[in-house]
Amino acid sequence: MTERIEQMRTLRDAKVKPHLEQYAPVWIVSEVANLNDDSLQFNVVFYHSYYGWVNRRYRFDAFNSVLYHQGQTAMSEQEALDLTQKKPYLGAETINTVDSYGG
C-alpha cells in the first residue's frame, strides 16, 4: 500500500513540477491518497500574480497520468507568512510570478 502511494507521488511529481515551477515557491499543505481509483488529491499554496496568496486543490489520476485543477481559495497574508516558515515543495530564492501565465 505505501509502495503504491510512493509510486503515485513519483508520477504526480513528474506531471506537477513543470506546471507549478512558474509559481515557486510552492508548498503542499495536504494530500489524500485514494487507492481505489489510483489518485492523489492535494492542496498547494503559492503567491499568484493576480490573486495573491492562494490555496489550490488538484487531483492527480495516476492511472491515466492526468492532473485536474479543482478550484482555489484566497489566503490571508498572515496564513501565508506562517506557512512560509516551512520548507517548500518547490523552492525559489524569491517570488517571481511575472512570467507565470496567470492560470
C-alpha positions as a Markdown table, in Angstrom:
| # | Residue | x | y | z |
|---|---|---|---|---|
| 1 | Met | 0.0 | 0.0 | 0.0 |
| 2 | Thr | 2.7 | 2.5 | 1.0 |
| 3 | Glu | 4.7 | 1.5 | -2.0 |
| 4 | Arg | 1.8 | 2.3 | -4.4 |
| 5 | Ile | 1.4 | 5.7 | -2.8 |
| 6 | Glu | 5.1 | 6.4 | -3.3 |
| 7 | Gln | 4.7 | 5.4 | -7.0 |
| 8 | Met | 1.7 | 7.7 | -7.4 |
| 9 | Arg | 3.7 | 10.5 | -5.8 |
| 10 | Thr | 6.6 | 10.0 | -8.2 |
| 11 | Leu | 4.2 | 10.0 | -11.2 |
| 12 | Arg | 2.5 | 13.1 | -9.8 |
| 13 | Asp | 5.7 | 15.0 | -9.2 |
| 14 | Ala | 6.8 | 14.3 | -12.9 |
| 15 | Lys | 3.5 | 15.9 | -14.1 |
| 16 | Val | 3.1 | 18.6 | -11.5 |
| 17 | Lys | 6.6 | 20.1 | -11.1 |
| 18 | Pro | 6.8 | 21.5 | -14.7 |
| 19 | His | 3.4 | 23.2 | -14.2 |
| 20 | Leu | 3.9 | 24.6 | -10.7 |
| 21 | Glu | 7.5 | 25.7 | -11.0 |
| 22 | Gln | 6.3 | 29.0 | -12.6 |
| 23 | Tyr | 4.7 | 29.8 | -9.2 |
| 24 | Ala | 7.6 | 28.7 | -7.0 |
| 25 | Pro | 8.0 | 28.7 | -4.1 |
| 26 | Val | 5.1 | 26.2 | -3.7 |
| 27 | Trp | 4.1 | 24.3 | -0.5 |
| 28 | Ile | 2.0 | 21.1 | -0.4 |
| 29 | Val | -0.3 | 21.6 | 2.6 |
| 30 | Ser | -2.5 | 18.4 | 2.4 |
| 31 | Glu | -2.5 | 15.2 | 0.5 |
| 32 | Val | -5.0 | 12.3 | 0.4 |
| 33 | Ala | -4.3 | 9.1 | -1.4 |
| 34 | Asn | -7.3 | 7.1 | -2.9 |
| 35 | Leu | -6.0 | 3.7 | -3.7 |
| 36 | Asn | -9.5 | 2.6 | -5.1 |
| 37 | Asp | -9.1 | 4.9 | -8.1 |
| 38 | Asp | -5.3 | 5.4 | -8.2 |
| 39 | Ser | -5.4 | 9.1 | -7.4 |
| 40 | Leu | -3.9 | 11.7 | -5.1 |
| 41 | Gln | -5.9 | 14.8 | -4.1 |
| 42 | Phe | -3.6 | 17.5 | -2.8 |
| 43 | Asn | -3.6 | 21.2 | -2.0 |
| 44 | Val | -0.7 | 23.6 | -2.8 |
| 45 | Val | -0.2 | 27.2 | -1.6 |
| 46 | Phe | 1.7 | 29.8 | -3.6 |
| 47 | Tyr | 1.6 | 33.5 | -4.4 |
| 48 | His | -0.3 | 34.2 | -7.6 |
| 49 | Ser | 0.3 | 37.3 | -9.7 |
| 50 | Tyr | -3.4 | 38.2 | -10.0 |
| 51 | Tyr | -5.0 | 36.7 | -6.9 |
| 52 | Gly | -2.3 | 37.0 | -4.2 |
| 53 | Trp | -1.8 | 34.0 | -1.9 |
| 54 | Val | -3.9 | 31.1 | -2.9 |
| 55 | Asn | -4.6 | 27.5 | -1.7 |
| 56 | Arg | -5.3 | 25.5 | -4.8 |
| 57 | Arg | -6.6 | 21.9 | -5.0 |
| 58 | Tyr | -5.6 | 19.4 | -7.6 |
| 59 | Arg | -6.4 | 15.7 | -8.2 |
| 60 | Phe | -3.8 | 13.6 | -9.9 |
| 61 | Asp | -5.1 | 10.5 | -11.7 |
| 62 | Ala | -2.1 | 8.2 | -11.6 |
| 63 | Phe | -3.6 | 5.5 | -13.9 |
| 64 | Asn | -4.1 | 8.0 | -16.8 |
| 65 | Ser | -1.4 | 10.5 | -15.7 |
| 66 | Val | -3.8 | 13.4 | -15.8 |
| 67 | Leu | -3.8 | 16.4 | -13.5 |
| 68 | Tyr | -7.1 | 18.1 | -12.7 |
| 69 | His | -7.5 | 21.6 | -11.2 |
| 70 | Gln | -10.3 | 21.5 | -8.6 |
| 71 | Gly | -10.5 | 25.1 | -7.5 |
| 72 | Gln | -8.7 | 27.6 | -5.3 |
| 73 | Thr | -9.4 | 29.8 | -2.3 |
| 74 | Ala | -7.6 | 33.0 | -1.3 |
| 75 | Met | -5.4 | 33.1 | 1.8 |
| 76 | Ser | -4.6 | 35.9 | 4.1 |
| 77 | Glu | -1.0 | 37.3 | 4.3 |
| 78 | Gln | -0.8 | 36.0 | 7.9 |
| 79 | Glu | -1.7 | 32.4 | 7.0 |
| 80 | Ala | 0.8 | 32.5 | 4.2 |
| 81 | Leu | 3.5 | 34.0 | 6.4 |
| 82 | Asp | 3.0 | 31.2 | 8.9 |
| 83 | Leu | 3.4 | 28.6 | 6.1 |
| 84 | Thr | 6.5 | 30.2 | 4.5 |
| 85 | Gln | 8.5 | 29.2 | 7.6 |
| 86 | Lys | 8.3 | 25.6 | 6.4 |
| 87 | Lys | 10.3 | 24.0 | 3.7 |
| 88 | Pro | 8.6 | 24.3 | 0.3 |
| 89 | Tyr | 7.7 | 21.5 | -2.1 |
| 90 | Leu | 9.3 | 23.6 | -4.9 |
| 91 | Gly | 11.8 | 26.2 | -3.8 |
| 92 | Ala | 12.8 | 29.5 | -5.2 |
| 93 | Glu | 15.1 | 32.3 | -3.9 |
| 94 | Thr | 12.4 | 34.9 | -4.5 |
| 95 | Ile | 8.8 | 35.0 | -5.5 |
| 96 | Asn | 8.8 | 35.9 | -9.2 |
| 97 | Thr | 5.4 | 35.3 | -10.8 |
| 98 | Val | 5.9 | 37.9 | -13.6 |
| 99 | Asp | 6.4 | 35.1 | -16.2 |
| 100 | Ser | 3.6 | 32.9 | -14.9 |
| 101 | Tyr | 0.7 | 32.5 | -17.4 |
| 102 | Gly | -2.0 | 33.7 | -14.9 |
| 103 | Gly | -3.9 | 30.4 | -14.7 |
